[in-house]
Amino acid sequence: MMRGMGNMQNMMKQMQKMQKKMAKAQEELAEKQIEGTAGGGMVTVVVSGQKEILDVQIKEEVVDPDDIDMLQDLVLAATNDALKKVDELTNETMGQFTKGLNMPGMF
């Protein structure tokens, strides 16, 4: 009967260890800067791992007062590109913790 308790404690320790690793991974993700681009690098958007937009760079040759629509599309595309990369990085980074853990509702 007591052996079962030891296993339970061991499992709790493993979970705590994993939670610490997950927290560290999330912190590291938050500090990352991910770039999204559009128009062959004409527009660059930099976002953090927490999906905050940190920087938007627009090359002046793409700025055409007569074609604001194109510029808006490029900014949108670059932003979406960056956000998609954040999602991929997050899944990749956090996925290692959910592998082999059959815990529905964790993420």
MOPAC internal coordinates of N, CA, C and O (Angstrom, degrees):
PM7 1SCF
backbone

  N    0.0000 0     0.00 0     0.00 0    0    0    0
  C    1.4565 1     0.00 0     0.00 0    1    0    0
  C    1.5370 1   110.94 1     0.00 0    2    1    0
  O    1.2310 1   120.81 1   139.03 1    3    2    1
  N    1.3241 1   116.07 1   -40.97 1    3    2    1
  C    1.4580 1   120.03 1  -178.35 1    5    3    2
  C    1.5301 1   111.34 1   -68.79 1    6    5    3
  O    1.2310 1   120.39 1   151.12 1    7    6    5
  N    1.3314 1   116.86 1   -28.88 1    7    6    5
  C    1.4633 1   119.04 1  -179.55 1    9    7    6
  C    1.5233 1   111.66 1   -60.71 1   10    9    7
  O    1.2310 1   121.30 1   142.18 1   11   10    9
  N    1.3006 1   115.11 1   -37.82 1   11   10    9
  C    1.4643 1   120.02 1   178.29 1   13   11   10
  C    1.5204 1   111.59 1   -59.34 1   14   13   11
  O    1.2310 1   120.68 1   142.62 1   15   14   13
  N    1.3396 1   116.31 1   -37.38 1   15   14   13
  C    1.4625 1   121.28 1   179.54 1   17   15   14
  C    1.5319 1   110.40 1   -64.43 1   18   17   15
  O    1.2310 1   120.53 1   138.02 1   19   18   17
  N    1.3275 1   116.59 1   -41.98 1   19   18   17
  C    1.4610 1   121.10 1   179.80 1   21   19   18
  C    1.5211 1   110.96 1   -60.43 1   22   21   19
  O    1.2310 1   121.34 1   137.36 1   23   22   21
  N    1.3279 1   115.03 1   -42.64 1   23   22   21
  C    1.4653 1   119.46 1   178.49 1   25   23   22
  C    1.5241 1   111.04 1   -62.32 1   26   25   23
  O    1.2310 1   121.29 1   140.42 1   27   26   25
  N    1.3210 1   115.14 1   -39.58 1   27   26   25
  C    1.4599 1   120.46 1  -179.19 1   29   27   26
  C    1.5367 1   109.81 1   -64.27 1   30   29   27
  O    1.2310 1   120.79 1   135.31 1   31   30   29
  N    1.3354 1   116.10 1   -44.69 1   31   30   29
  C    1.4621 1   120.57 1   179.30 1   33   31   30
  C    1.5255 1   110.20 1   -63.00 1   34   33   31
  O    1.2310 1   121.37 1   138.23 1   35   34   33
  N    1.3087 1   114.99 1   -41.77 1   35   34   33
  C    1.4520 1   121.29 1   179.41 1   37   35   34
  C    1.5257 1   110.05 1   -60.55 1   38   37   35
  O    1.2310 1   121.38 1   135.89 1   39   38   37
  N    1.3199 1   114.97 1   -44.11 1   39   38   37
  C    1.4583 1   120.13 1   179.57 1   41   39   38
  C    1.5338 1   110.84 1   -63.05 1   42   41   39
  O    1.2310 1   120.64 1   139.64 1   43   42   41
  N    1.3388 1   116.38 1   -40.36 1   43   42   41
  C    1.4589 1   120.86 1   178.86 1   45   43   42
  C    1.5298 1   110.27 1   -62.95 1   46   45   43
  O    1.2310 1   121.04 1   138.77 1   47   46   45
  N    1.3421 1   115.61 1   -41.23 1   47   46   45
  C    1.4735 1   119.75 1   178.27 1   49   47   46
  C    1.5203 1   110.20 1   -62.13 1   50   49   47
  O    1.2310 1   120.84 1   136.19 1   51   50   49
  N    1.3364 1   115.99 1   -43.81 1   51   50   49
  C    1.4677 1   120.67 1   178.82 1   53   51   50
  C    1.5275 1   110.54 1   -59.93 1   54   53   51
  O    1.2310 1   120.92 1   137.08 1   55   54   53
  N    1.3268 1   115.85 1   -42.92 1   55   54   53
  C    1.4689 1   120.84 1  -179.69 1   57   55   54
  C    1.5290 1   110.46 1   -63.02 1   58   57   55
  O    1.2310 1   120.61 1   137.17 1   59   58   57
  N    1.3295 1   116.44 1   -42.83 1   59   58   57
  C    1.4617 1   120.16 1  -179.94 1   61   59   58
  C    1.5206 1   110.64 1   -63.79 1   62   61   59
  O    1.2310 1   121.10 1   138.02 1   63   62   61
  N    1.3283 1   115.49 1   -41.98 1   63   62   61
  C    1.4613 1   120.67 1   178.28 1   65   63   62
  C    1.5328 1   109.60 1   -59.62 1   66   65   63
  O    1.2310 1   121.59 1   134.70 1   67   66   65
  N    1.3222 1   114.56 1   -45.30 1   67   66   65
  C    1.4527 1   119.66 1  -178.21 1   69   67   66
  C    1.5265 1   110.90 1   -65.28 1   70   69   67
  O    1.2310 1   120.81 1   140.09 1   71   70   69
  N    1.3461 1   116.06 1   -39.91 1   71   70   69
  C    1.4633 1   119.16 1   179.63 1   73   71   70
  C    1.5270 1   110.79 1   -62.07 1   74   73   71
  O    1.2310 1   120.84 1   140.93 1   75   74   73
  N    1.3343 1   116.00 1   -39.07 1   75   74   73
  C    1.4723 1   119.74 1   177.95 1   77   75   74
  C    1.5241 1   110.16 1   -62.99 1   78   77   75
  O    1.2310 1   121.07 1   134.99 1   79   78   77
  N    1.3431 1   115.56 1   -45.01 1   79   78   77
  C    1.4690 1   119.78 1   179.50 1   81   79   78
  C    1.5285 1   110.60 1   -62.35 1   82   81   79
  O    1.2310 1   120.78 1   139.25 1   83   82   81
  N    1.3384 1   116.11 1   -40.75 1   83   82   81
  C    1.4618 1   120.23 1   179.81 1   85   83   82
  C    1.5254 1   110.40 1   -63.76 1   86   85   83
  O    1.2310 1   120.66 1   136.85 1   87   86   85
  N    1.3326 1   116.35 1   -43.15 1   87   86   85
  C    1.4626 1   120.79 1  -179.73 1   89   87   86
  C    1.5271 1   110.07 1   -61.72 1   90   89   87
  O    1.2310 1   121.03 1   137.91 1   91   90   89
  N    1.3316 1   115.63 1   -42.09 1   91   90   89
  C    1.4682 1   120.86 1   179.51 1   93   91   90
  C    1.5348 1   109.53 1   -64.43 1   94   93   91
  O    1.2310 1   120.56 1   136.17 1   95   94   93
  N    1.3155 1   116.54 1   -43.83 1   95   94   93
  C    1.4654 1   120.73 1   179.85 1   97   95   94
  C    1.5266 1   110.30 1   -61.97 1   98   97   95
  O    1.2310 1   120.71 1   140.11 1   99   98   97
  N    1.3427 1   116.24 1   -39.89 1   99   98   97
  C    1.4665 1   119.63 1   179.38 1  101   99   98
  C    1.5218 1   110.88 1   -66.51 1  102  101   99
  O    1.2310 1   120.46 1   140.74 1  103  102  101
  N    1.3367 1   116.72 1   -39.26 1  103  102  101
  C    1.4669 1   120.62 1   177.05 1  105  103  102
  C    1.5272 1   110.43 1   -61.29 1  106  105  103
  O    1.2310 1   121.31 1   133.84 1  107  106  105
  N    1.3363 1   115.11 1   -46.16 1  107  106  105
  C    1.4586 1   119.57 1  -179.40 1  109  107  106
  C    1.5252 1   110.83 1   -62.83 1  110  109  107
  O    1.2310 1   120.96 1   140.92 1  111  110  109
  N    1.3219 1   115.76 1   -39.08 1  111  110  109
  C    1.4642 1   120.33 1   177.25 1  113  111  110
  C    1.5199 1   110.24 1   -60.76 1  114  113  111
  O    1.2310 1   120.74 1   135.30 1  115  114  113
  N    1.3327 1   116.19 1   -44.70 1  115  114  113
  C    1.4625 1   121.33 1  -176.85 1  117  115  114
  C    1.5187 1   111.06 1   -60.87 1  118  117  115
  O    1.2310 1   120.53 1   148.43 1  119  118  117
  N    1.3439 1   116.59 1   -31.57 1  119  118  117
  C    1.4597 1   120.46 1  -177.77 1  121  119  118
  C    1.5205 1   112.92 1   -82.93 1  122  121  119
  O    1.2310 1   120.56 1   166.04 1  123  122  121
  N    1.3229 1   116.54 1   -13.96 1  123  122  121
  C    1.4625 1   119.20 1  -178.65 1  125  123  122
  C    1.5293 1   110.82 1   -69.59 1  126  125  123
  O    1.2310 1   121.43 1   -29.29 1  127  126  125
  N    1.3248 1   114.88 1   150.71 1  127  126  125
  C    1.4625 1   120.76 1   173.85 1  129  127  126
  C    1.5210 1   107.50 1  -117.56 1  130  129  127
  O    1.2310 1   121.28 1   -57.70 1  131  130  129
  N    1.3232 1   115.16 1   122.30 1  131  130  129
  C    1.4525 1   120.69 1  -176.00 1  133  131  130
  C    1.5264 1   108.75 1  -114.51 1  134  133  131
  O    1.2310 1   121.23 1   -46.97 1  135  134  133
  N    1.3303 1   115.25 1   133.03 1  135  134  133
  C    1.4607 1   120.86 1  -177.88 1  137  135  134
  C    1.5113 1   111.44 1  -101.35 1  138  137  135
  O    1.2310 1   121.45 1   -44.04 1  139  138  137
  N    1.3071 1   114.82 1   135.96 1  139  138  137
  C    1.4567 1   120.55 1   170.69 1  141  139  138
  C    1.5185 1   107.21 1  -118.51 1  142  141  139
  O    1.2310 1   120.55 1   -37.07 1  143  142  141
  N    1.3207 1   116.55 1   142.93 1  143  142  141
  C    1.4642 1   118.57 1  -179.44 1  145  143  142
  C    1.5206 1   110.48 1  -132.07 1  146  145  143
  O    1.2310 1   121.81 1   -18.25 1  147  146  145
  N    1.3238 1   114.15 1   161.75 1  147  146  145
  C    1.4659 1   120.52 1   175.14 1  149  147  146
  C    1.5191 1   107.60 1  -149.16 1  150  149  147
  O    1.2310 1   121.18 1   -20.36 1  151  150  149
  N    1.3210 1   115.35 1   159.64 1  151  150  149
  C    1.4584 1   120.60 1   178.11 1  153  151  150
  C    1.5142 1   111.46 1    62.21 1  154  153  151
  O    1.2310 1   120.65 1  -142.59 1  155  154  153
  N    1.3328 1   116.37 1    37.41 1  155  154  153
  C    1.4557 1   120.26 1   178.43 1  157  155  154
  C    1.5199 1   112.39 1    63.49 1  158  157  155
  O    1.2310 1   120.65 1  -144.33 1  159  158  157
  N    1.3340 1   116.36 1    35.67 1  159  158  157
  C    1.4575 1   120.31 1   177.67 1  161  159  158
  C    1.5257 1   113.48 1    90.54 1  162  161  159
  O    1.2310 1   120.59 1  -173.55 1  163  162  161
  N    1.3291 1   116.47 1     6.45 1  163  162  161
  C    1.4698 1   119.92 1   178.29 1  165  163  162
  C    1.5330 1   110.26 1   -67.47 1  166  165  163
  O    1.2310 1   121.05 1   145.74 1  167  166  165
  N    1.3344 1   115.60 1   -34.26 1  167  166  165
  C    1.4569 1   120.67 1   177.10 1  169  167  166
  C    1.5298 1   107.62 1  -125.46 1  170  169  167
  O    1.2310 1   121.32 1   -49.98 1  171  170  169
  N    1.3262 1   115.09 1   130.02 1  171  170  169
  C    1.4587 1   120.89 1   178.43 1  173  171  170
  C    1.5290 1   108.81 1  -125.85 1  174  173  171
  O    1.2310 1   121.14 1   -48.46 1  175  174  173
  N    1.3117 1   115.42 1   131.54 1  175  174  173
  C    1.4609 1   120.57 1   176.47 1  177  175  174
  C    1.5210 1   107.21 1  -120.60 1  178  177  175
  O    1.2310 1   120.89 1   -49.33 1  179  178  177
  N    1.3306 1   115.90 1   130.67 1  179  178  177
  C    1.4618 1   121.15 1   179.16 1  181  179  178
  C    1.5171 1   108.17 1  -110.40 1  182  181  179
  O    1.2310 1   121.09 1   -53.72 1  183  182  181
  N    1.3471 1   115.53 1   126.28 1  183  182  181
  C    1.4605 1   120.08 1   178.61 1  185  183  182
  C    1.5231 1   109.51 1  -123.18 1  186  185  183
  O    1.2310 1   121.36 1   -23.71 1  187  186  185
  N    1.3239 1   115.00 1   156.29 1  187  186  185
  C    1.4616 1   119.64 1   175.92 1  189  187  186
  C    1.5144 1   108.55 1   -85.40 1  190  189  187
  O    1.2310 1   120.73 1    -9.68 1  191  190  189
  N    1.3258 1   116.21 1   170.32 1  191  190  189
  C    1.4574 1   120.75 1   176.63 1  193  191  190
  C    1.5147 1   112.55 1   -64.67 1  194  193  191
  O    1.2310 1   120.44 1   167.83 1  195  194  193
  N    1.3280 1   116.77 1   -12.17 1  195  194  193
  C    1.4696 1   120.89 1   176.73 1  197  195  194
  C    1.5237 1   111.13 1   -99.61 1  198  197  195
  O    1.2310 1   121.38 1  -165.28 1  199  198  197
  N    1.3187 1   114.97 1    14.72 1  199  198  197
  C    1.4635 1   122.02 1   177.28 1  201  199  198
  C    1.5202 1   113.43 1    65.87 1  202  201  199
  O    1.2310 1   120.25 1  -149.42 1  203  202  201
  N    1.3240 1   117.12 1    30.58 1  203  202  201
  C    1.4624 1   120.03 1   171.52 1  205  203  202
  C    1.5165 1   106.56 1   -92.45 1  206  205  203
  O    1.2310 1   120.61 1   -44.24 1  207  206  205
  N    1.3279 1   116.45 1   135.76 1  207  206  205
  C    1.4550 1   119.92 1   177.57 1  209  207  206
  C    1.5214 1   107.94 1   -79.63 1  210  209  207
  O    1.2310 1   121.37 1   -59.36 1  211  210  209
  N    1.3178 1   114.99 1   120.64 1  211  210  209
  C    1.4623 1   120.35 1  -175.89 1  213  211  210
  C    1.5204 1   112.22 1   -98.22 1  214  213  211
  O    1.2310 1   121.04 1   147.76 1  215  214  213
  N    1.3221 1   115.62 1   -32.24 1  215  214  213
  C    1.4538 1   118.38 1  -173.55 1  217  215  214
  C    1.5239 1   110.09 1  -158.37 1  218  217  215
  O    1.2310 1   121.15 1   -35.44 1  219  218  217
  N    1.3173 1   115.40 1   144.56 1  219  218  217
  C    1.4631 1   121.74 1   173.73 1  221  219  218
  C    1.5233 1   106.21 1  -130.07 1  222  221  219
  O    1.2310 1   120.76 1   -56.49 1  223  222  221
  N    1.3273 1   116.14 1   123.51 1  223  222  221
  C    1.4652 1   119.94 1   177.95 1  225  223  222
  C    1.5193 1   108.99 1  -119.19 1  226  225  223
  O    1.2310 1   121.55 1   -48.83 1  227  226  225
  N    1.3184 1   114.64 1   131.17 1  227  226  225
  C    1.4647 1   120.28 1  -179.58 1  229  227  226
  C    1.5261 1   107.72 1  -126.70 1  230  229  227
  O    1.2310 1   120.39 1   -59.06 1  231  230  229
  N    1.3223 1   116.87 1   120.94 1  231  230  229
  C    1.4701 1   120.89 1   177.81 1  233  231  230
  C    1.5292 1   108.24 1   -69.10 1  234  233  231
  O    1.2310 1   121.02 1   -41.97 1  235  234  233
  N    1.3213 1   115.65 1   138.03 1  235  234  233
  C    1.4700 1   117.77 1  -172.84 1  237  235  234
  C    1.5272 1   113.56 1   -64.87 1  238  237  235
  O    1.2310 1   120.11 1   154.60 1  239  238  237
  N    1.3394 1   117.40 1   -25.40 1  239  238  237
  C    1.4709 1   117.66 1  -179.00 1  241  239  238
  C    1.5298 1   113.13 1   -68.68 1  242  241  239
  O    1.2310 1   120.26 1   165.90 1  243  242  241
  N    1.3227 1   117.11 1   -14.10 1  243  242  241
  C    1.4608 1   119.51 1   179.52 1  245  243  242
  C    1.5357 1   110.66 1   -93.24 1  246  245  243
  O    1.2310 1   120.54 1   172.66 1  247  246  245
  N    1.3344 1   116.57 1    -7.34 1  247  246  245
  C    1.4647 1   120.59 1  -179.54 1  249  247  246
  C    1.5331 1   108.90 1   -84.00 1  250  249  247
  O    1.2310 1   121.69 1   -71.79 1  251  250  249
  N    1.3203 1   114.36 1   108.21 1  251  250  249
  C    1.4694 1   120.79 1   179.99 1  253  251  250
  C    1.5249 1   107.40 1  -126.46 1  254  253  251
  O    1.2310 1   120.37 1   -70.10 1  255  254  253
  N    1.3309 1   116.90 1   109.90 1  255  254  253
  C    1.4671 1   120.35 1  -177.52 1  257  255  254
  C    1.5361 1   112.08 1   -55.72 1  258  257  255
  O    1.2310 1   120.56 1   155.06 1  259  258  257
  N    1.3321 1   116.53 1   -24.94 1  259  258  257
  C    1.4637 1   119.70 1  -179.42 1  261  259  258
  C    1.5233 1   112.25 1   -85.30 1  262  261  259
  O    1.2310 1   120.41 1   170.99 1  263  262  261
  N    1.3468 1   116.82 1    -9.01 1  263  262  261
  C    1.4577 1   119.13 1  -177.88 1  265  263  262
  C    1.5330 1   110.87 1  -135.54 1  266  265  263
  O    1.2310 1   121.65 1  -119.17 1  267  266  265
  N    1.3225 1   114.44 1    60.83 1  267  266  265
  C    1.4680 1   120.67 1   179.14 1  269  267  266
  C    1.5341 1   110.22 1   -63.99 1  270  269  267
  O    1.2310 1   120.74 1   145.70 1  271  270  269
  N    1.3319 1   116.19 1   -34.30 1  271  270  269
  C    1.4731 1   120.63 1  -179.17 1  273  271  270
  C    1.5177 1   112.24 1   -55.42 1  274  273  271
  O    1.2310 1   120.98 1   135.69 1  275  274  273
  N    1.3438 1   115.74 1   -44.31 1  275  274  273
  C    1.4575 1   119.76 1  -178.48 1  277  275  274
  C    1.5357 1   109.85 1   -62.72 1  278  277  275
  O    1.2310 1   120.93 1   137.14 1  279  278  277
  N    1.3305 1   115.83 1   -42.86 1  279  278  277
  C    1.4594 1   120.83 1  -179.53 1  281  279  278
  C    1.5326 1   110.47 1   -62.35 1  282  281  279
  O    1.2310 1   120.69 1   136.38 1  283  282  281
  N    1.3234 1   116.29 1   -43.62 1  283  282  281
  C    1.4651 1   120.64 1   178.77 1  285  283  282
  C    1.5271 1   110.49 1   -61.96 1  286  285  283
  O    1.2310 1   120.86 1   138.51 1  287  286  285
  N    1.3349 1   115.96 1   -41.49 1  287  286  285
  C    1.4644 1   120.33 1   178.48 1  289  287  286
  C    1.5242 1   111.10 1   -62.13 1  290  289  287
  O    1.2310 1   120.82 1   139.10 1  291  290  289
  N    1.3369 1   116.04 1   -40.90 1  291  290  289
  C    1.4679 1   120.36 1  -179.85 1  293  291  290
  C    1.5262 1   111.17 1   -65.85 1  294  293  291
  O    1.2310 1   120.53 1   138.43 1  295  294  293
  N    1.3321 1   116.60 1   -41.57 1  295  294  293
  C    1.4690 1   120.59 1   178.84 1  297  295  294
  C    1.5302 1   109.38 1   -63.48 1  298  297  295
  O    1.2310 1   121.02 1   136.23 1  299  298  297
  N    1.3300 1   115.66 1   -43.77 1  299  298  297
  C    1.4694 1   120.24 1   177.48 1  301  299  298
  C    1.5231 1   111.15 1   -60.35 1  302  301  299
  O    1.2310 1   121.03 1   132.52 1  303  302  301
  N    1.3220 1   115.63 1   -47.48 1  303  302  301
  C    1.4674 1   120.75 1  -177.80 1  305  303  302
  C    1.5311 1   110.52 1   -62.51 1  306  305  303
  O    1.2310 1   120.28 1   137.14 1  307  306  305
  N    1.3279 1   117.07 1   -42.86 1  307  306  305
  C    1.4649 1   121.09 1  -179.55 1  309  307  306
  C    1.5289 1   110.40 1   -65.45 1  310  309  307
  O    1.2310 1   120.79 1   139.87 1  311  310  309
  N    1.3277 1   116.10 1   -40.13 1  311  310  309
  C    1.4681 1   120.62 1   179.25 1  313  311  310
  C    1.5250 1   110.55 1   -64.69 1  314  313  311
  O    1.2310 1   120.78 1   133.31 1  315  314  313
  N    1.3267 1   116.11 1   -46.69 1  315  314  313
  C    1.4654 1   119.88 1   179.13 1  317  315  314
  C    1.5235 1   111.92 1   -63.49 1  318  317  315
  O    1.2310 1   120.68 1   143.06 1  319  318  317
  N    1.3354 1   116.31 1   -36.94 1  319  318  317
  C    1.4561 1   122.03 1   177.31 1  321  319  318
  C    1.5343 1   109.26 1   -60.60 1  322  321  319
  O    1.2310 1   120.66 1   132.65 1  323  322  321
  N    1.3225 1   116.34 1   -47.35 1  323  322  321
  C    1.4692 1   121.00 1  -179.36 1  325  323  322
  C    1.5327 1   111.01 1   -63.34 1  326  325  323
  O    1.2310 1   120.54 1   135.52 1  327  326  325
  N    1.3272 1   116.58 1   -44.48 1  327  326  325
  C    1.4699 1   120.35 1  -178.58 1  329  327  326
  C    1.5239 1   111.42 1   -64.95 1  330  329  327
  O    1.2310 1   121.04 1   142.47 1  331  330  329
  N    1.3435 1   115.62 1   -37.53 1  331  330  329
  C    1.4706 1   119.95 1   177.56 1  333  331  330
  C    1.5254 1   110.05 1   -62.71 1  334  333  331
  O    1.2310 1   120.85 1   138.76 1  335  334  333
  N    1.3473 1   115.97 1   -41.24 1  335  334  333
  C    1.4648 1   120.10 1   179.29 1  337  335  334
  C    1.5268 1   111.25 1   -65.05 1  338  337  335
  O    1.2310 1   120.47 1   143.34 1  339  338  337
  N    1.3386 1   116.70 1   -36.66 1  339  338  337
  C    1.4715 1   120.26 1   177.49 1  341  339  338
  C    1.5267 1   108.98 1   -62.70 1  342  341  339
  O    1.2310 1   120.59 1   134.65 1  343  342  341
  N    1.3327 1   116.47 1   -45.35 1  343  342  341
  C    1.4667 1   120.34 1   179.23 1  345  343  342
  C    1.5253 1   111.25 1   -59.50 1  346  345  343
  O    1.2310 1   120.87 1   135.76 1  347  346  345
  N    1.3313 1   115.94 1   -44.24 1  347  346  345
  C    1.4648 1   119.82 1  -179.50 1  349  347  346
  C    1.5226 1   110.69 1   -63.35 1  350  349  347
  O    1.2310 1   120.98 1   137.17 1  351  350  349
  N    1.3326 1   115.74 1   -42.83 1  351  350  349
  C    1.4602 1   120.92 1  -179.98 1  353  351  350
  C    1.5279 1   110.55 1   -65.29 1  354  353  351
  O    1.2310 1   120.97 1   138.92 1  355  354  353
  N    1.3252 1   115.75 1   -41.08 1  355  354  353
  C    1.4662 1   120.72 1   179.47 1  357  355  354
  C    1.5260 1   110.08 1   -63.55 1  358  357  355
  O    1.2310 1   120.48 1   133.96 1  359  358  357
  N    1.3276 1   116.69 1   -46.04 1  359  358  357
  C    1.4665 1   120.56 1   179.73 1  361  359  358
  C    1.5170 1   111.15 1   -62.10 1  362  361  359
  O    1.2310 1   121.43 1   139.25 1  363  362  361
  N    1.3287 1   114.87 1   -40.75 1  363  362  361
  C    1.4579 1   121.09 1  -179.78 1  365  363  362
  C    1.5347 1   110.37 1   -65.05 1  366  365  363
  O    1.2310 1   121.29 1   132.75 1  367  366  365
  N    1.3353 1   115.14 1   -47.25 1  367  366  365
  C    1.4598 1   121.08 1  -176.80 1  369  367  366
  C    1.5192 1   111.83 1   -69.88 1  370  369  367
  O    1.2310 1   120.34 1   132.43 1  371  370  369
  N    1.3277 1   116.96 1   -47.57 1  371  370  369
  C    1.4552 1   120.15 1  -175.80 1  373  371  370
  C    1.5285 1   111.47 1   -82.58 1  374  373  371
  O    1.2310 1   120.90 1   159.10 1  375  374  373
  N    1.3298 1   115.88 1   -20.90 1  375  374  373
  C    1.4603 1   120.58 1  -179.61 1  377  375  374
  C    1.5095 1   113.27 1   -60.85 1  378  377  375
  O    1.2310 1   120.72 1   148.70 1  379  378  377
  N    1.3399 1   116.22 1   -31.30 1  379  378  377
  C    1.4609 1   119.45 1  -179.14 1  381  379  378
  C    1.5379 1   111.10 1   -63.22 1  382  381  379
  O    1.2310 1   120.45 1   154.98 1  383  382  381
  N    1.3392 1   116.74 1   -25.02 1  383  382  381
  C    1.4578 1   119.80 1  -178.42 1  385  383  382
  C    1.5226 1   112.06 1   -84.20 1  386  385  383
  O    1.2310 1   120.87 1   152.47 1  387  386  385
  N    1.3239 1   115.94 1   -27.53 1  387  386  385
  C    1.4670 1   118.83 1  -177.06 1  389  387  386
  C    1.5122 1   111.73 1   -90.86 1  390  389  387
  O    1.2310 1   120.64 1   166.05 1  391  390  389
  N    1.3580 1   116.38 1   -13.95 1  391  390  389
  C    1.4570 1   119.55 1   177.52 1  393  391  390
  C    1.5244 1   109.27 1   -62.39 1  394  393  391
  O    1.2310 1   120.54 1   -45.30 1  395  394  393
  N    1.2928 1   116.58 1   134.70 1  395  394  393
  C    1.4582 1   120.21 1   176.80 1  397  395  394
  C    1.5197 1   113.05 1    75.08 1  398  397  395
  O    1.2310 1   120.54 1   176.63 1  399  398  397
  N    1.3151 1   116.57 1    -3.37 1  399  398  397
  C    1.4583 1   120.36 1   177.00 1  401  399  398
  C    1.5041 1   106.33 1  -107.50 1  402  401  399
  O    1.2310 1   120.46 1   -64.44 1  403  402  401
  N    1.2882 1   116.72 1   115.56 1  403  402  401
  C    1.4478 1   117.59 1  -179.41 1  405  403  402
  C    1.5139 1   108.91 1   -95.19 1  406  405  403
  O    1.2310 1   121.12 1  -105.55 1  407  406  405
  N    1.3222 1   115.46 1    74.45 1  407  406  405
  C    1.4459 1   119.65 1  -177.48 1  409  407  406
  C    1.5195 1   109.73 1  -121.11 1  410  409  407
  O    1.2310 1   120.22 1   -83.98 1  411  410  409
  N    1.3003 1   117.19 1    96.02 1  411  410  409
  C    1.4588 1   119.21 1   179.83 1  413  411  410
  C    1.5422 1   110.45 1   -64.03 1  414  413  411
  O    1.2310 1   121.03 1   -35.49 1  415  414  413
  N    1.2947 1   115.63 1   144.51 1  415  414  413
  C    1.4629 1   120.03 1   176.01 1  417  415  414
  C    1.5215 1   114.28 1    84.50 1  418  417  415
  O    1.2310 1   120.01 1  -173.20 1  419  418  417
  N    1.3552 1   117.59 1     6.80 1  419  418  417
  C    1.4672 1   118.44 1   178.26 1  421  419  418
  C    1.5241 1   110.32 1   -70.84 1  422  421  419
  O    1.2310 1   120.77 1   136.43 1  423  422  421
  N    1.3554 1   116.14 1   -43.57 1  423  422  421
  C    1.4616 1   119.88 1   179.71 1  425  423  422
  C    1.4990 1   109.36 1  -127.64 1  426  425  423
  O    1.2310 1   120.10 1   180.00 1  427  426  425

